[in-house]
Structures are given as structure tokens and as C-alpha cells.
């Protein structure tokens, strides 16, 4: 039985996405897996080239160019126990001579395999190679381990995941998240890593194109745009760690995640320590970036030990980024827990 489907939501033209798509097709043939392409580019040449090019490939066209619809259209076609998201500017290879992992034999507490990942740019080629696994047995410890090992990018998102938790988390995000912002990929990764160990797959090489995330000004502008696109004020970047704390806390409420109550509580506590702690330290170090009353609120949050109370204390802060955002997060958290 085929265990894996690579799914690619693609908006780039035939010329810009061709190498990514062809690499996925080669990988699918070699690894005996499926490849799903949801193409909302509207490029007729791309459709002519790829719509019927392989028996291993499913080619679908969404009704419009919405990015989240493109993502979910591809995801809906997955019928295998494991899946792997892929960007249409990246490339993937199955390496000869490296030991391959049988996905069907993975222990139940393993949520994903992460490939050998080249962090790459057109100008400089391979900047670094990431091979780390996340092996801690405890959910909170896994979050700390990932926070310590990540090197400023979220390339682990492009890994081979168990389909059900990944798809259910994606549906929760699309159906209920207050902003559905493109900045939320870190929060999704933290929620998945809390849910299980991540082993290393040396046989799969993933070339991750940093693109607009590679340069200082481009990086700054891209971050600002992601918040602006979903109606948040320009200073949202200074609240990024707070937003991540709230998002991950809400995701961890989801009862479909394979977490015991003790594991869930451990992950929530560590998420507060990492993300909320980062935000509170930033407010204390740079109070001039915030409204005058924010340092006092941050100090009060830092003195609170009840995690439920902490969540409630944070909601008025996010209201500053968009009126009513705190209430929308309350509804999101309720939807996750239900």
C-alpha cells in the first residue's frame, strides 16, 4: 500500500514552478508515493504539461486564486496515511545509498519524519543543512527542543506527517482561526511537534528556497505584509510572540491531537514559557515600542501562575491590533476544544 502523498498548492507559472513539480514527480516514481498538485495559477501551458502527465499524479484546479482554498483543495485529495506539504519553489529528491524508513513501521508516538533540508537561495546556493530530529518523550520538552534547535526558519513544516492530525489541524485553522494569517505556520508546527516525536529521514532531501525571507529589507517587508493582509495594525510584528503564544495555546485545545491531559498541560506550560516569555521580555526591554500601559499589563501577566488566567489577560492586548480580536480568539479556542 502506498503510504505517502506529497501535496503542492501552486500559484506560480509553468516556468517558475516547473522544476519543483518535476522533482516531486521523480520522487513519487522512485519512492512509490502519490503527488497531488492543486493549480490556481491559470497558466494554460502549465495545465497542458501536467494535467495528464503521470498515473501517480492528481491534478486539480480550484475555482479561484485564494491561497487557503488552494491548500485545502490539495489536502482534500490525500488518501494515504502520511502526507508531505511542498512549496512550488522548492525541490525534493530521494537519495541513493541512504537507509529508507518504512512509514508503516513508525511507532505511534512519532508524528513525522523530517527530511535532510538544504536552506537555499538563488544567489548563494546552500546556506545550511538541517538534519535535527525532535526526540523528547514529553510534549513540553519537544517544544523546548525545537525552540533550541531551529535556526531562524520553519523548514520543519515541510516534513512527512501523519495525515489525520495534520489535516484536522489545517481544517481547524481554515474554519475557525480569527485571522487565518500566513504568519501562523510557526504555530501550526509547534502544535504538531507537541503531538509527537519527529525522526530524521536521511534518504529524503528537501531544498527549501528562502526566497523573499532571505534578505533583511525583504524579510521585514514580507512580515509586515502578512499582518497587514489580514487587517492587523502595522505594529503587529512587535506582538508576534504574543500571537504565537495564543495561537499555539488554542491549537493545543484540539481533542483530535494525540495528547494525554498531562502532555497537553505540559505543552501549554512550555508554550507560555517560550512564546509568552519572549513577548514579556521584549516589552520590558523596548517599552517605547508599545502603548504606555502595556508594560504594566505585561508585568501583571508575568506575576500570574494560572495559565487560564494568563490567556484571558492577553486578550485585551491583541484587541489593540484589531478591534474584537480577543473575542474572536475566545471563539476559536472554544471551537478547538469542541
DRENDRENLO-704966 format. One record per residue (C-alpha): chain; residue number from 1; x, y, z. Coordinates in pm, whole numbers, plus 50000, padded with zeros to 5 digits. Layout:
DRENDRENLO-704966
<cadena->A&num->NUM&c1->X&c2->Y&c3->Z>
...
***
This chain:
DRENDRENLO-704966
<cadena->A&num->1&c1->50000&c2->50000&c3->50000>
<cadena->A&num->2&c1->50126&c2->50348&c3->49913>
<cadena->A&num->3&c1->50188&c2->50529&c3->50242>
<cadena->A&num->4&c1->50269&c2->50886&c3->50134>
<cadena->A&num->5&c1->50121&c2->51170&c3->49930>
<cadena->A&num->6&c1->50313&c2->51489&c3->49850>
<cadena->A&num->7&c1->50068&c2->51776&c3->49810>
<cadena->A&num->8&c1->50157&c2->52105&c3->49644>
<cadena->A&num->9&c1->49930&c2->52411&c3->49627>
<cadena->A&num->10&c1->50078&c2->52601&c3->49332>
<cadena->A&num->11&c1->50019&c2->52955&c3->49208>
<cadena->A&num->12&c1->50340&c2->53014&c3->49016>
<cadena->A&num->13&c1->50358&c2->53000&c3->48637>
<cadena->A&num->14&c1->50472&c2->52694&c3->48441>
<cadena->A&num->15&c1->50821&c2->52839&c3->48407>
<cadena->A&num->16&c1->50855&c2->52931&c3->48775>
<cadena->A&num->17&c1->50714&c2->52605&c3->48916>
<cadena->A&num->18&c1->50836&c2->52351&c3->48660>
<cadena->A&num->19&c1->51149&c2->52236&c3->48846>
<cadena->A&num->20&c1->50956&c2->52191&c3->49172>
<cadena->A&num->21&c1->50679&c2->51989&c3->49008>
<cadena->A&num->22&c1->50916&c2->51773&c3->48805>
<cadena->A&num->23&c1->51126&c2->51698&c3->49114>
<cadena->A&num->24&c1->50812&c2->51587&c3->49300>
<cadena->A&num->25&c1->50711&c2->51363&c3->49010>
<cadena->A&num->26&c1->51055&c2->51199&c3->49004>
<cadena->A&num->27&c1->51041&c2->51148&c3->49381>
<cadena->A&num->28&c1->50693&c2->50995&c3->49356>
<cadena->A&num->29&c1->50809&c2->50742&c3->49096>
<cadena->A&num->30&c1->51118&c2->50650&c3->49292>
<cadena->A&num->31&c1->50958&c2->50639&c3->49638>
<cadena->A&num->32&c1->50631&c2->50475&c3->49529>
<cadena->A&num->33&c1->50408&c2->50758&c3->49651>
<cadena->A&num->34&c1->50138&c2->50994&c3->49522>
<cadena->A&num->35&c1->50179&c2->51353&c3->49408>
<cadena->A&num->36&c1->49887&c2->51597&c3->49427>
<cadena->A&num->37&c1->49902&c2->51934&c3->49250>
<cadena->A&num->38&c1->49633&c2->52196&c3->49310>
<cadena->A&num->39&c1->49699&c2->52462&c3->49047>
<cadena->A&num->40&c1->49532&c2->52803&c3->49070>
<cadena->A&num->41&c1->49788&c2->52981&c3->48850>
<cadena->A&num->42&c1->49558&c2->53000&c3->48548>
<cadena->A&num->43&c1->49859&c2->52924&c3->48327>
<cadena->A&num->44&c1->49732&c2->52717&c3->48027>
<cadena->A&num->45&c1->50083&c2->52591&c3->47944>
<cadena->A&num->46&c1->50121&c2->52452&c3->48295>
<cadena->A&num->47&c1->49790&c2->52271&c3->48267>
<cadena->A&num->48&c1->49877&c2->52126&c3->47926>
<cadena->A&num->49&c1->50209&c2->51997&c3->48054>
<cadena->A&num->50&c1->50099&c2->51844&c3->48382>
<cadena->A&num->51&c1->49726&c2->51761&c3->48389>
<cadena->A&num->52&c1->49764&c2->51408&c3->48248>
<cadena->A&num->53&c1->50138&c2->51356&c3->48269>
<cadena->A&num->54&c1->50159&c2->51073&c3->48527>
<cadena->A&num->55&c1->49944&c2->50798&c3->48674>
<cadena->A&num->56&c1->50094&c2->50884&c3->49013>
<cadena->A&num->57&c1->49973&c2->51243&c3->48996>
<cadena->A&num->58&c1->49638&c2->51402&c3->49082>
<cadena->A&num->59&c1->49593&c2->51740&c3->48916>
<cadena->A&num->60&c1->49310&c2->51967&c3->49038>
<cadena->A&num->61&c1->49209&c2->52326&c3->48963>
<cadena->A&num->62&c1->49029&c2->52527&c3->49236>
<cadena->A&num->63&c1->48754&c2->52772&c3->49133>
<cadena->A&num->64&c1->48956&c2->53084&c3->49224>
<cadena->A&num->65&c1->49304&c2->53200&c3->49324>
<cadena->A&num->66&c1->49254&c2->53203&c3->49702>
<cadena->A&num->67&c1->49570&c2->53062&c3->49865>
<cadena->A&num->68&c1->49397&c2->52880&c3->50152>
<cadena->A&num->69&c1->49142&c2->52726&c3->49917>
<cadena->A&num->70&c1->49431&c2->52605&c3->49702>
<cadena->A&num->71&c1->49595&c2->52450&c3->50007>
<cadena->A&num->72&c1->49278&c2->52277&c3->50124>
<cadena->A&num->73&c1->49188&c2->52160&c3->49772>
<cadena->A&num->74&c1->49520&c2->51977&c3->49752>
<cadena->A&num->75&c1->49488&c2->51844&c3->50105>
<cadena->A&num->76&c1->49139&c2->51708&c3->50040>
<cadena->A&num->77&c1->49281&c2->51474&c3->49775>
<cadena->A&num->78&c1->49513&c2->51296&c3->50020>
<cadena->A&num->79&c1->49405&c2->50936&c3->50083>
<cadena->A&num->80&c1->49728&c2->50795&c3->50229>
<cadena->A&num->81&c1->49824&c2->50757&c3->50598>
<cadena->A&num->82&c1->50106&c2->51012&c3->50557>
<cadena->A&num->83&c1->50139&c2->51338&c3->50368>
<cadena->A&num->84&c1->50403&c2->51597&c3->50294>
<cadena->A&num->85&c1->50336&c2->51963&c3->50209>
<cadena->A&num->86&c1->50563&c2->52108&c3->49942>
<cadena->A&num->87&c1->50617&c2->52460&c3->49810>
<cadena->A&num->88&c1->50611&c2->52523&c3->49435>
<cadena->A&num->89&c1->50953&c2->52692&c3->49451>
<cadena->A&num->90&c1->51121&c2->52403&c3->49637>
<cadena->A&num->91&c1->51265&c2->52072&c3->49518>
<cadena->A&num->92&c1->51269&c2->51719&c3->49660>
<cadena->A&num->93&c1->51497&c2->51419&c3->49593>
<cadena->A&num->94&c1->51523&c2->51057&c3->49709>
<cadena->A&num->95&c1->51891&c2->50983&c3->49767>
<cadena->A&num->96&c1->52052&c2->50655&c3->49668>
<cadena->A&num->97&c1->52262&c2->50471&c3->49925>
<cadena->A&num->98&c1->52079&c2->50612&c3->50229>
<cadena->A&num->99&c1->51862&c2->50399&c3->50462>
<cadena->A&num->100&c1->51490&c2->50446&c3->50399>
<cadena->A&num->101&c1->51230&c2->50446&c3->50675>
<cadena->A&num->102&c1->50920&c2->50230&c3->50642>
<cadena->A&num->103&c1->50639&c2->50468&c3->50732>
<cadena->A&num->104&c1->50409&c2->50177&c3->50817>
<cadena->A&num->105&c1->50651&c2->50067&c3->51091>
<cadena->A&num->106&c1->50678&c2->50400&c3->51275>
<cadena->A&num->107&c1->50596&c2->50395&c3->51645>
<cadena->A&num->108&c1->50258&c2->50550&c3->51734>
<cadena->A&num->109&c1->50422&c2->50842&c3->51918>
<cadena->A&num->110&c1->50605&c2->50956&c3->51603>
<cadena->A&num->111&c1->50414&c2->51238&c3->51434>
<cadena->A&num->112&c1->50654&c2->51297&c3->51144>
<cadena->A&num->113&c1->50978&c2->51234&c3->50959>
<cadena->A&num->114&c1->51181&c2->51541&c3->50875>
<cadena->A&num->115&c1->51399&c2->51526&c3->50561>
<cadena->A&num->116&c1->51755&c2->51639&c3->50519>
<cadena->A&num->117&c1->51684&c2->52002&c3->50438>
<cadena->A&num->118&c1->51903&c2->52240&c3->50237>
<cadena->A&num->119&c1->51827&c2->52604&c3->50316>
<cadena->A&num->120&c1->51893&c2->52760&c3->49976>
<cadena->A&num->121&c1->51886&c2->53087&c3->49781>
<cadena->A&num->122&c1->51935&c2->53157&c3->49412>
<cadena->A&num->123&c1->52220&c2->53399&c3->49485>
<cadena->A&num->124&c1->52418&c2->53195&c3->49739>
<cadena->A&num->125&c1->52312&c2->52833&c3->49693>
<cadena->A&num->126&c1->52301&c2->52616&c3->50007>
<cadena->A&num->127&c1->52334&c2->52830&c3->50320>
<cadena->A&num->128&c1->52297&c2->52547&c3->50573>
<cadena->A&num->129&c1->52177&c2->52189&c3->50600>
<cadena->A&num->130&c1->51936&c2->52083&c3->50873>
<cadena->A&num->131&c1->51921&c2->51724&c3->50997>
<cadena->A&num->132&c1->51795&c2->51754&c3->51352>
<cadena->A&num->133&c1->51522&c2->51534&c3->51497>
<cadena->A&num->134&c1->51288&c2->51607&c3->51790>
<cadena->A&num->135&c1->51318&c2->51307&c3->52021>
<cadena->A&num->136&c1->51192&c2->51414&c3->52365>
<cadena->A&num->137&c1->50923&c2->51191&c3->52511>
<cadena->A&num->138&c1->50734&c2->51477&c3->52680>
<cadena->A&num->139&c1->50523&c2->51723&c3->52477>
<cadena->A&num->140&c1->50657&c2->52029&c3->52656>
<cadena->A&num->141&c1->51015&c2->51911&c3->52624>
<cadena->A&num->142&c1->50962&c2->51866&c3->52249>
<cadena->A&num->143&c1->50862&c2->52232&c3->52218>
<cadena->A&num->144&c1->51172&c2->52338&c3->52410>
<cadena->A&num->145&c1->51389&c2->52108&c3->52200>
<cadena->A&num->146&c1->51253&c2->52253&c3->51876>
<cadena->A&num->147&c1->51288&c2->52609&c3->52003>
<cadena->A&num->148&c1->51654&c2->52539&c3->52088>
<cadena->A&num->149&c1->51735&c2->52362&c3->51760>
<cadena->A&num->150&c1->51557&c2->52574&c3->51500>
<cadena->A&num->151&c1->51785&c2->52816&c3->51318>
<cadena->A&num->152&c1->51551&c2->53102&c3->51236>
<cadena->A&num->153&c1->51333&c2->52929&c3->50975>
<cadena->A&num->154&c1->51039&c2->52692&c3->50993>
<cadena->A&num->155&c1->51159&c2->52443&c3->50734>
<cadena->A&num->156&c1->51047&c2->52152&c3->50954>
<cadena->A&num->157&c1->50694&c2->52233&c3->50835>
<cadena->A&num->158&c1->50795&c2->52057&c3->50511>
<cadena->A&num->159&c1->50811&c2->51710&c3->50662>
<cadena->A&num->160&c1->50629&c2->51378&c3->50625>
<cadena->A&num->161&c1->50337&c2->51390&c3->50873>
<cadena->A&num->162&c1->50063&c2->51156&c3->50981>
<cadena->A&num->163&c1->49769&c2->51268&c3->50769>
<cadena->A&num->164&c1->49487&c2->51285&c3->51022>
<cadena->A&num->165&c1->49631&c2->51531&c3->51280>
<cadena->A&num->166&c1->49784&c2->51748&c3->51006>
<cadena->A&num->167&c1->49460&c2->51767&c3->50806>
<cadena->A&num->168&c1->49240&c2->51819&c3->51112>
<cadena->A&num->169&c1->49465&c2->52099&c3->51236>
<cadena->A&num->170&c1->49455&c2->52261&c3->50892>
<cadena->A&num->171&c1->49074&c2->52242&c3->50888>
<cadena->A&num->172&c1->49054&c2->52395&c3->51236>
<cadena->A&num->173&c1->49279&c2->52678&c3->51121>
<cadena->A&num->174&c1->49089&c2->52749&c3->50799>
<cadena->A&num->175&c1->48741&c2->52717&c3->50951>
<cadena->A&num->176&c1->48790&c2->52897&c3->51281>
<cadena->A&num->177&c1->49115&c2->53094&c3->51317>
<cadena->A&num->178&c1->49046&c2->53468&c3->51372>
<cadena->A&num->179&c1->49286&c2->53591&c3->51101>
<cadena->A&num->180&c1->49397&c2->53282&c3->50901>
<cadena->A&num->181&c1->49721&c2->53476&c3->50852>
<cadena->A&num->182&c1->50022&c2->53350&c3->50660>
<cadena->A&num->183&c1->50236&c2->53417&c3->50970>
<cadena->A&num->184&c1->50074&c2->53120&c3->51152>
<cadena->A&num->185&c1->50294&c2->52843&c3->51008>
<cadena->A&num->186&c1->50519&c2->52852&c3->51316>
<cadena->A&num->187&c1->50220&c2->52798&c3->51544>
<cadena->A&num->188&c1->50099&c2->52503&c3->51336>
<cadena->A&num->189&c1->50446&c2->52346&c3->51354>
<cadena->A&num->190&c1->50467&c2->52388&c3->51731>
<cadena->A&num->191&c1->50125&c2->52223&c3->51774>
<cadena->A&num->192&c1->50228&c2->51928&c3->51557>
<cadena->A&num->193&c1->50562&c2->51885&c3->51734>
<cadena->A&num->194&c1->50385&c2->51888&c3->52070>
<cadena->A&num->195&c1->50180&c2->51595&c3->51937>
<cadena->A&num->196&c1->50467&c2->51354&c3->51875>
<cadena->A&num->197&c1->50833&c2->51289&c3->51811>
<cadena->A&num->198&c1->50992&c2->51386&c3->51478>
<cadena->A&num->199&c1->51252&c2->51145&c3->51340>
<cadena->A&num->200&c1->51516&c2->51220&c3->51077>
<cadena->A&num->201&c1->51487&c2->51077&c3->50725>
<cadena->A&num->202&c1->51834&c2->51082&c3->50563>
<cadena->A&num->203&c1->51706&c2->50942&c3->50232>
<cadena->A&num->204&c1->51485&c2->51242&c3->50152>
<cadena->A&num->205&c1->51649&c2->51568&c3->50055>
<cadena->A&num->206&c1->51432&c2->51880&c3->50053>
<cadena->A&num->207&c1->51569&c2->52202&c3->49901>
<cadena->A&num->208&c1->51391&c2->52488&c3->50077>
<cadena->A&num->209&c1->51405&c2->52816&c3->49884>
<cadena->A&num->210&c1->51427&c2->53107&c3->50130>
<cadena->A&num->211&c1->51324&c2->53348&c3->49854>
<cadena->A&num->212&c1->51182&c2->53669&c3->49999>
<cadena->A&num->213&c1->51276&c2->53553&c3->50351>
<cadena->A&num->214&c1->51648&c2->53568&c3->50270>
<cadena->A&num->215&c1->51727&c2->53941&c3->50278>
<cadena->A&num->216&c1->51693&c2->54198&c3->50555>
<cadena->A&num->217&c1->51458&c2->54453&c3->50400>
<cadena->A&num->218&c1->51264&c2->54192&c3->50203>
<cadena->A&num->219&c1->51220&c2->53990&c3->50523>
<cadena->A&num->220&c1->51095&c2->54295&c3->50712>
<cadena->A&num->221&c1->50854&c2->54394&c3->50435>
<cadena->A&num->222&c1->50721&c2->54038&c3->50398>
<cadena->A&num->223&c1->50649&c2->54005&c3->50770>
<cadena->A&num->224&c1->50469&c2->54340&c3->50774>
<cadena->A&num->225&c1->50262&c2->54242&c3->50469>
<cadena->A&num->226&c1->50147&c2->53914&c3->50628>
<cadena->A&num->227&c1->49996&c2->54103&c3->50919>
<cadena->A&num->228&c1->49857&c2->54386&c3->50707>
<cadena->A&num->229&c1->49687&c2->54143&c3->50467>
<cadena->A&num->230&c1->49466&c2->54013&c3->50749>
<cadena->A&num->231&c1->49377&c2->54354&c3->50891>
<cadena->A&num->232&c1->49625&c2->54381&c3->51179>
<cadena->A&num->233&c1->49791&c2->54710&c3->51262>
<cadena->A&num->234&c1->50148&c2->54767&c3->51145>
<cadena->A&num->235&c1->50292&c2->54720&c3->51495>
<cadena->A&num->236&c1->50171&c2->54358&c3->51497>
<cadena->A&num->237&c1->50530&c2->54246&c3->51438>
<cadena->A&num->238&c1->50613&c2->54361&c3->51794>
<cadena->A&num->239&c1->50334&c2->54132&c3->51918>
<cadena->A&num->240&c1->50445&c2->53832&c3->51709>
<cadena->A&num->241&c1->50550&c2->53620&c3->52007>
<cadena->A&num->242&c1->50224&c2->53700&c3->52188>
<cadena->A&num->243&c1->50020&c2->53598&c3->51884>
<cadena->A&num->244&c1->50215&c2->53274&c3->51862>
<cadena->A&num->245&c1->50153&c2->53202&c3->52230>
<cadena->A&num->246&c1->49778&c2->53250&c3->52187>
<cadena->A&num->247&c1->49762&c2->53053&c3->51861>
<cadena->A&num->248&c1->49953&c2->52753&c3->51995>
<cadena->A&num->249&c1->49753&c2->52755&c3->52319>
<cadena->A&num->250&c1->49432&c2->52741&c3->52114>
<cadena->A&num->251&c1->49561&c2->52468&c3->51882>
<cadena->A&num->252&c1->49661&c2->52259&c3->52184>
<cadena->A&num->253&c1->49296&c2->52260&c3->52296>
<cadena->A&num->254&c1->49211&c2->52039&c3->51996>
<cadena->A&num->255&c1->49091&c2->51700&c3->52121>
<cadena->A&num->256&c1->49192&c2->51527&c3->51796>
<cadena->A&num->257&c1->49561&c2->51579&c3->51874>
<cadena->A&num->258&c1->49717&c2->51261&c3->52020>
<cadena->A&num->259&c1->49786&c2->51415&c3->52363>
<cadena->A&num->260&c1->49705&c2->51291&c3->52711>
<cadena->A&num->261&c1->49577&c2->51558&c3->52954>
<cadena->A&num->262&c1->49918&c2->51566&c3->53124>
<cadena->A&num->263&c1->50100&c2->51605&c3->52792>
<cadena->A&num->264&c1->49860&c2->51881&c3->52685>
<cadena->A&num->265&c1->49921&c2->52071&c3->53008>
<cadena->A&num->266&c1->50298&c2->52027&c3->52975>
<cadena->A&num->267&c1->50290&c2->52165&c3->52619>
<cadena->A&num->268&c1->50072&c2->52460&c3->52723>
<cadena->A&num->269&c1->50307&c2->52548&c3->53009>
<cadena->A&num->270&c1->50614&c2->52529&c3->52786>
<cadena->A&num->271&c1->50445&c2->52733&c3->52513>
<cadena->A&num->272&c1->50379&c2->53006&c3->52772>
<cadena->A&num->273&c1->50740&c2->52987&c3->52891>
<cadena->A&num->274&c1->50881&c2->53014&c3->52538>
<cadena->A&num->275&c1->50648&c2->53240&c3->52340>
<cadena->A&num->276&c1->50478&c2->53448&c3->52607>
<cadena->A&num->277&c1->50807&c2->53480&c3->52795>
<cadena->A&num->278&c1->50970&c2->53616&c3->52480>
<cadena->A&num->279&c1->50695&c2->53876&c3->52442>
<cadena->A&num->280&c1->50713&c2->53989&c3->52806>
<cadena->A&num->281&c1->51091&c2->54029&c3->52788>
<cadena->A&num->282&c1->51059&c2->54230&c3->52467>
<cadena->A&num->283&c1->50810&c2->54468&c3->52629>
<cadena->A&num->284&c1->51039&c2->54522&c3->52926>
<cadena->A&num->285&c1->51344&c2->54575&c3->52703>
<cadena->A&num->286&c1->51173&c2->54805&c3->52448>
<cadena->A&num->287&c1->50875&c2->54971&c3->52620>
<cadena->A&num->288&c1->50887&c2->55262&c3->52373>
<cadena->A&num->289&c1->50751&c2->55033&c3->52101>
<cadena->A&num->290&c1->50420&c2->54985&c3->52288>
<cadena->A&num->291&c1->50133&c2->55190&c3->52423>
<cadena->A&num->292&c1->50212&c2->55342&c3->52761>
<cadena->A&num->293&c1->50002&c2->55098&c3->52964>
<cadena->A&num->294&c1->50136&c2->54779&c3->52801>
<cadena->A&num->295&c1->50444&c2->54739&c3->53029>
<cadena->A&num->296&c1->50217&c2->54741&c3->53334>
<cadena->A&num->297&c1->49988&c2->54479&c3->53181>
<cadena->A&num->298&c1->50290&c2->54269&c3->53085>
<cadena->A&num->299&c1->50424&c2->54289&c3->53439>
<cadena->A&num->300&c1->50089&c2->54170&c3->53577>
<cadena->A&num->301&c1->50081&c2->53879&c3->53332>
<cadena->A&num->302&c1->50432&c2->53779&c3->53440>
<cadena->A&num->303&c1->50314&c2->53752&c3->53802>
<cadena->A&num->304&c1->50019&c2->53523&c3->53716>
<cadena->A&num->305&c1->50067&c2->53149&c3->53756>
<cadena->A&num->306&c1->49722&c2->53026&c3->53640>
<cadena->A&num->307&c1->49755&c2->52955&c3->53267>
<cadena->A&num->308&c1->49382&c2->53007&c3->53203>
<cadena->A&num->309&c1->49400&c2->53347&c3->53369>
<cadena->A&num->310&c1->49710&c2->53434&c3->53166>
<cadena->A&num->311&c1->49527&c2->53362&c3->52842>
<cadena->A&num->312&c1->49242&c2->53592&c3->52944>
<cadena->A&num->313&c1->49487&c2->53867&c3->53045>
<cadena->A&num->314&c1->49642&c2->53860&c3->52697>
<cadena->A&num->315&c1->49319&c2->53916&c3->52505>
<cadena->A&num->316&c1->49294&c2->54296&c3->52561>
<cadena->A&num->317&c1->49647&c2->54327&c3->52422>
<cadena->A&num->318&c1->49558&c2->54167&c3->52089>
<cadena->A&num->319&c1->49248&c2->54389&c3->52067>
<cadena->A&num->320&c1->49495&c2->54673&c3->52003>
<cadena->A&num->321&c1->49592&c2->54504&c3->51677>
<cadena->A&num->322&c1->49232&c2->54466&c3->51555>
<cadena->A&num->323&c1->48912&c2->54560&c3->51742>
<cadena->A&num->324&c1->48734&c2->54249&c3->51870>
<cadena->A&num->325&c1->49028&c2->54015&c3->51801>
<cadena->A&num->326&c1->49030&c2->53897&c3->52163>
<cadena->A&num->327&c1->48667&c2->53786&c3->52141>
<cadena->A&num->328&c1->48739&c2->53608&c3->51815>
<cadena->A&num->329&c1->49019&c2->53418&c3->51988>
<cadena->A&num->330&c1->48780&c2->53311&c3->52263>
<cadena->A&num->331&c1->48552&c2->53164&c3->51996>
<cadena->A&num->332&c1->48849&c2->52999&c3->51823>
<cadena->A&num->333&c1->48963&c2->52836&c3->52147>
<cadena->A&num->334&c1->48609&c2->52711&c3->52211>
<cadena->A&num->335&c1->48589&c2->52566&c3->51858>
<cadena->A&num->336&c1->48922&c2->52387&c3->51908>
<cadena->A&num->337&c1->48815&c2->52228&c3->52235>
<cadena->A&num->338&c1->48484&c2->52115&c3->52083>
***
